[in-house]
Amino acid sequence: TNDADEGIFRVWSPPGPESGGRAHQDPNQRPLSAIATEASLASRETWDPYAFDDACEKSGVPRVNFGPHPHQFIEDGDNILMVSEEFDETRVFHMNTDLDPEQQPLSPLGFSVGRWEDESTLVVETSRVNFPYMNLGGYGQSEQMSMTEVYTLNEEETELRYHVTITDPVMLTAPYIQTGIWIDLGEGMVGYDCVVIADNE
């Protein structure tokens, strides 16, 4: 593991409004409500936004990518780990593998294969996801969902831009795109303590 703050391998934090918010927009970006199918919209009818917090359930992708807490990239041999402070989740990006993604088991975090496009751009392809919700709005996603993430370090190495494209032929009529930045605030990772609140009724 590389413990030095070098390139992408450090803790990245979502910027607050005082930091400029989102850094860029894709002209193809559309609200999820505009491209969700009837099947995706139907899942919102049974969505309980407090269910995961109340039961201390782990989340899945893409939800863990967009939490309002820091993320850390760590070198781990041939792989890269992406640790999300919220939910205390660790994703593995397989950087040098002969494994066929279609033969991998389904899981909430899926199976991710990464590659470097250049020294400052990491591309990650994820499939085999069986987490039922695309976001905290309760929009549904199917096991046919796939996700492409592009992380680009700026020249000063103070910002990490992300461009995430989600496709799902069952739940989406067009790709769902999320863009933004994370910044280096020199923060550390804090443990995620989940406490189940008892129902007093």
Disulfide bonds with the S-S distance in Angstrom:
Cys56-Cys194 1.96
